[in-house]
Every structure is written in C-alpha cells, then in structure tokens.
C-alpha cells in the first residue's frame, strides 16, 4: 500500500486561476520525496491537498489507503511550515506536547514522549526555554519535534528551512535525514533549492510552471547515510544537473546558479 496516492488531482481557485492539472503520483512507505518547481507552480498547494488543508477541484488523495480527510482525523499527518509557528508563552516542552494534550494523552505519557522528542532533535536541556530564547534553527527543530510527537506515518514539510542561512540549512538537512531514518515516517518536502532536494531525497518530483504538472520523476541513488562528503560526490552534481535541466524543460525559470546551492563549474 502506498503512503500517498494522488489520482488525477487538479485545483482551480476562484477567479479562474488553475494551480494544478492532472497530477498523478504514488509515494511509497518511508520514501523521502521532494517537490521542486518554479514559484507559483502549485507545490505548496499540492502539499496542502495531501494534508487535507484544502480540497482539490477534481481527483482525489488517499493516505495509507484512507481518504485524506479520514487520515487527518486519524492523526496520520505531521505538518511543518516555513515559519515554526510556536507559541511564545509556552515552553519548548509544552509546545511539543500541544498535539498530545489535544489528543488526550495523560501527563506522564506526555512528559515521556516530550523527553524522547527532545532527544531526537538534540534539544535535551532546552525544554523549559521559550521559543524567543532559541535561534531560528532551534525553533524549527522544535517544530519538527512537535510534528513527530504523535508518531505520524506521514510528515509534510513546506520549505521549512527556506528562511535560514545556508550553513544552518545544511546542518538541519543532515539532522532531518537522521530524524527521518530514526522515525520511520514518510516525508513529502517542498523546496526551491536543487541542492537541498538532491541531498535529502530518495526521489525528486519536478513540477512544471502553472498549472503545475509532474514534469519528471528523478530517483536519487546517492548512498545513505549522507554527509558533507555527499555534496562533493560527482554523482551529486550529475543529479543536480538532471533536476536543473528538467526544471528548464518543464517551463521553469532558468535558475541563477546561486539559487541552486551549487558552485561555479559544478554543473
């Protein structure tokens, strides 16, 4: 059974703006799939349809064999947005515990799970801090811990590192892979960065310009676990070039090299 099955999904907003057209995509259990494409191609719209935050105009989505709405009610999802969306008046521990409180977990069980999540995202000792006392990268790790606190089968991530500096972003990329391998979740990840998509993914979905379609599916055959050395692997540059060319062929903008996260001569 696929983790996510997207069948003939199209989305048209009021006013006639067509964001997506005839999207078909199967995502297998424990895959790490990145969606990449030009601005306005519908990447985030597709992610929100998968998460049952908005409805498609036509077509449908199933998650673990269930309609998207049922999967949301069954807490099959964790969602992380570009901004951490933490509550400043709650401590780090209480931010992580919030979904567990809403689900009715008792205090002892919540406390044990929060400790596990703090260890997972390497924030042990910060549970009694408030979000405003943390760096942007640490806040995003809290957001990831909260999304994983109830052990969802599927983690949806909408450019979670887009606002961070490059060094922090690369460090969190490596940490996210470690968390993914430990949690056994399936991840669907939206990004504008070619380098990030190639480094993180088991497969990259390249989308065309609006209305978004699946332009190309690119398996990423880099070995695991990945590290800083992965970014220097000739195969990494080959795959980054393949993604970049697919973006160009799909009607995406011709990205300036700086936007790819690669250096001169890399492609």
C-alpha positions in Angstrom: 0.0 0.0 0.0 1.3 3.4 -1.0 1.9 6.0 1.7 0.3 8.6 -0.6 -1.7 8.0 -3.7 -2.6 11.1 -5.8 -5.0 10.5 -8.7 -5.9 13.0 -11.4 -5.7 15.9 -9.0 -6.5 19.4 -10.4 -7.0 22.6 -8.5 -8.6 25.8 -9.7 -9.1 28.8 -7.4 -11.8 31.4 -7.5 -11.2 33.8 -10.4 -10.2 31.0 -12.7 -6.5 30.6 -11.6 -5.6 27.0 -12.3 -2.9 25.9 -9.9 -2.6 22.2 -10.7 -3.7 20.0 -13.6 -4.0 16.2 -13.7 -1.4 15.3 -11.0 -0.8 11.6 -10.7 1.8 10.5 -8.1 2.4 7.4 -5.9 4.7 7.8 -2.9 5.8 4.6 -1.2 6.2 4.0 2.5 9.3 5.5 4.1 10.2 7.5 1.0 11.6 11.0 1.2 10.1 12.8 -1.8 10.9 16.4 -2.6 8.6 18.6 -4.8 10.5 21.3 -6.7 9.4 23.7 -9.4 9.2 27.4 -10.2 7.4 29.8 -7.9 3.6 29.6 -8.4 3.7 26.1 -9.9 1.5 24.7 -7.1 4.0 22.8 -4.9 2.6 24.1 -1.7 -1.0 23.8 -3.0 -0.4 20.1 -3.7 1.1 19.6 -0.2 -1.9 21.2 1.3 -4.3 19.0 -0.7 -2.4 15.9 0.5 -2.7 17.2 4.1 -6.5 17.9 3.7 -6.0 21.6 4.4 -7.6 22.5 1.0 -9.7 20.4 -1.3 -8.9 19.6 -4.9 -11.3 20.7 -7.7 -11.1 17.3 -9.1 -9.4 14.0 -8.4 -8.5 12.6 -5.0 -5.8 11.7 -2.5 -5.5 8.6 -0.2 -3.1 8.3 2.6 -2.3 4.8 3.8 -5.3 3.6 1.9 -7.6 6.1 3.5 -9.2 9.3 2.1 -7.2 12.4 3.1 -9.8 13.7 5.4 -10.0 10.4 7.3 -6.2 10.3 7.5 -6.2 13.8 9.1 -8.8 12.8 11.6 -6.8 9.7 12.4 -3.7 11.9 13.1 -1.7 10.3 10.2 -0.1 13.7 9.4 2.6 15.9 10.9 3.0 19.3 9.2 5.9 21.7 9.3 5.7 25.1 7.6 8.4 27.6 6.7 7.8 29.5 9.9 7.9 27.4 13.1 4.5 28.7 14.3 5.4 28.2 18.0 3.6 29.8 21.0 5.9 32.2 22.7 4.0 31.9 26.1 4.5 28.1 26.1 7.9 26.5 26.9 9.6 24.3 24.3 8.3 21.2 26.1 4.8 22.5 26.2 4.9 23.4 22.5 5.9 19.9 21.7 3.3 18.5 24.0 0.4 20.5 22.5 -0.8 17.9 20.0 -0.6 15.3 22.7 -2.7 17.4 25.0 -5.3 17.8 22.3 -5.3 14.1 21.8 -6.0 13.5 25.5 -2.7 11.9 26.5 -2.2 11.8 30.3 0.6 13.9 31.9 3.1 11.1 32.5 2.8 9.8 29.0 3.1 13.3 27.5 6.2 14.0 29.6 7.9 10.8 28.5 7.2 11.5 24.8 8.4 15.1 25.0 11.7 13.8 26.5 12.0 11.4 23.6 11.4 14.1 21.1 13.9 16.5 22.7 16.5 13.8 22.4 15.5 13.1 18.8 16.1 16.7 17.7 19.1 17.1 20.1 17.5 19.8 22.3 17.8 18.0 25.6 18.1 20.7 28.3 16.0 23.3 26.4 12.6 22.0 27.4 12.0 24.9 29.9 13.2 27.6 27.5 10.7 29.7 25.5 10.8 29.9 21.7 12.1 33.5 21.8 15.2 32.3 23.6 16.2 30.0 20.7 17.8 30.5 17.4 15.8 30.1 14.2 17.3 26.7 13.5 16.5 25.5 17.0 12.9 26.8 16.7 12.5 24.8 13.5 13.7 21.7 15.3 11.1 22.3 18.0 8.5 22.5 15.2 9.7 19.2 13.8 9.6 17.6 17.2 6.0 18.7 17.7 5.0 17.4 14.3 6.6 14.0 15.1 5.4 13.8 18.7 2.3 11.6 18.0 4.3 9.4 15.6 2.6 10.3 12.4 3.0 8.0 9.4 3.4 11.0 7.1 5.4 14.2 7.6 4.6 17.1 5.3 7.2 19.9 5.1 6.6 23.2 3.2 10.0 24.9 2.8 10.9 24.5 6.4 14.5 25.8 6.1 13.8 28.5 3.4 14.3 31.4 5.8 17.6 30.1 7.3 21.2 30.9 6.4 23.0 28.4 4.2 25.2 27.0 6.9 22.3 26.4 9.3 20.2 25.0 6.4 22.9 22.4 5.5 23.2 21.4 9.2 19.5 20.9 9.5 19.3 19.0 6.3 21.7 16.4 7.8 19.7 16.4 11.1 16.4 15.9 9.2 17.8 12.9 7.5 18.9 11.4 10.8 15.4 12.1 12.3 13.7 10.6 9.2 15.7 7.4 9.5 15.0 7.2 13.2 11.3 8.0 13.0 10.4 5.7 10.0 8.0 8.3 8.7 7.4 9.1 5.0 8.3 12.7 4.2 7.0 14.9 1.4 9.1 18.1 1.3 8.6 21.3 -0.7 11.8 23.2 -1.7 13.1 25.8 -4.2 16.7 24.5 -3.7 18.1 22.0 -6.2 21.0 21.1 -3.9 18.6 20.6 -0.9 16.3 18.4 -2.9 19.1 16.2 -4.2 20.8 15.9 -0.8 17.6 14.9 1.1 15.6 12.8 -1.2 15.1 9.3 -2.3 13.1 10.8 -5.3 12.6 14.3 -6.7 9.3 15.3 -8.3 10.0 18.1 -10.8 6.9 20.2 -11.5 6.2 22.4 -14.5 5.2 26.1 -14.5 1.5 26.8 -13.7 -0.7 25.0 -14.0 1.5 22.6 -12.2 2.0 19.1 -13.6 4.5 16.4 -12.9 7.3 17.1 -15.4 9.7 14.4 -14.4 10.4 11.9 -11.6 14.1 11.6 -10.7 15.3 8.8 -8.4 18.2 9.9 -6.2 20.6 6.9 -6.0 23.1 8.5 -3.6 24.2 6.2 -0.8 23.0 6.5 2.8 23.8 7.8 5.3 24.5 11.2 3.6 27.1 13.6 4.9 29.1 16.7 3.8 31.1 14.4 1.6 27.9 13.6 -0.3 27.8 17.2 -1.6 31.2 16.7 -3.2 30.3 13.4 -4.9 30.4 13.6 -8.7 27.0 11.8 -8.8 25.5 14.6 -6.6 26.4 17.1 -9.3 25.1 14.8 -12.1 21.7 14.5 -10.3 21.6 18.3 -9.6 22.2 18.9 -13.3 19.4 16.5 -14.2 17.0 18.3 -11.9 18.0 21.7 -13.2 17.6 20.6 -16.8 14.2 19.1 -16.0 13.1 22.4 -14.5 14.2 24.2 -17.6 12.4 21.7 -19.9 9.3 21.8 -17.8 8.9 25.6 -18.3 10.6 26.5 -15.1 12.7 29.6 -14.9 16.4 29.2 -15.8 17.7 29.4 -12.2 20.7 31.6 -11.5 23.5 29.3 -10.3 23.4 30.8 -6.8 19.8 29.6 -6.3 20.8 26.0 -6.9 23.1 25.9 -3.9 26.0 24.8 -6.2 29.3 26.4 -7.1 30.7 27.5 -10.5 31.7 24.5 -12.6 29.6 22.1 -10.5 27.1 21.5 -13.3 
